[in-house]
Amino acid sequence: MKTFIYSVILAITVSSCATGPRAQTGTVIGGLTGAAAGGIIGSQSGRGLEGAAIGAGLGAAAGNTVGNAQDQRAYNSRRRY
């Protein structure tokens, strides 16, 4: 249970850093994908819930990072010097 709580806190902390539209979408998609993959992998060792929690946290962090990079690229392409 501690792992789940720490994963949720980590996901909230990381996702609050970047708030662009692609970053938010990436966080949600990454979290769901990570939870599914973590649940499947964790169920192989009898710890499906813990695997899902860890996968959700890592997936949300990765999705937020990718989405934020896309937001920054879109912002920079609109700016002309």
C-alpha positions in Angstrom: 0.0 0.0 0.0 2.9 2.4 0.7 4.1 1.9 -2.9 0.7 2.9 -4.2 0.6 6.0 -2.1 4.1 7.0 -3.0 3.4 6.5 -6.7 0.3 8.6 -6.6 2.2 11.4 -4.8 5.0 11.2 -7.4 2.6 11.3 -10.3 0.8 14.4 -8.9 4.1 16.1 -8.2 5.5 15.5 -11.6 2.3 16.3 -13.5 1.9 19.6 -11.8 5.2 20.8 -13.2 4.1 21.2 -16.9 0.5 22.2 -17.6 0.3 22.6 -21.4 -2.4 20.8 -23.2 -0.1 18.1 -24.6 1.6 17.7 -21.3 -1.8 17.0 -19.6 -2.9 14.6 -22.3 0.5 12.8 -22.1 0.2 12.5 -18.4 -3.2 10.8 -18.6 -2.3 8.5 -21.5 1.1 7.6 -20.0 -0.5 6.9 -16.6 -3.2 4.6 -18.1 -0.7 2.8 -20.3 1.8 2.4 -17.5 -0.9 1.1 -15.1 -2.0 -1.5 -17.6 1.5 -2.6 -18.4 2.6 -2.6 -14.7 -0.5 -4.5 -13.8 0.2 -7.2 -16.4 3.8 -7.5 -15.5 3.1 -7.4 -11.7 0.5 -10.1 -11.9 3.1 -12.5 -13.2 4.8 -12.2 -9.8 1.6 -12.0 -7.8 1.8 -8.3 -7.2 -0.6 -6.8 -9.8 -1.7 -3.8 -7.8 1.8 -2.7 -6.8 2.9 -3.2 -10.4 0.0 -1.1 -11.6 0.7 1.7 -9.1 4.4 1.8 -10.0 3.6 1.6 -13.7 1.1 4.4 -13.4 3.6 6.7 -11.7 6.4 6.1 -14.1 4.0 6.2 -17.1 2.5 9.5 -16.0 6.0 11.0 -15.5 7.2 9.8 -18.9 4.0 11.0 -20.6 4.2 14.4 -19.0 7.8 14.8 -20.1 7.0 13.9 -23.7 3.9 16.1 -23.8 5.8 19.0 -22.3 8.5 18.6 -25.0 5.8 18.7 -27.7 4.3 21.8 -26.1 7.7 23.5 -26.1 8.3 22.6 -29.7 5.0 23.9 -30.8 5.5 27.1 -28.9 9.0 27.7 -30.4 7.7 27.0 -33.9 5.1 29.8 -33.5 7.7 32.3 -32.3 9.6 33.9 -35.2 12.6 36.1 -34.5 
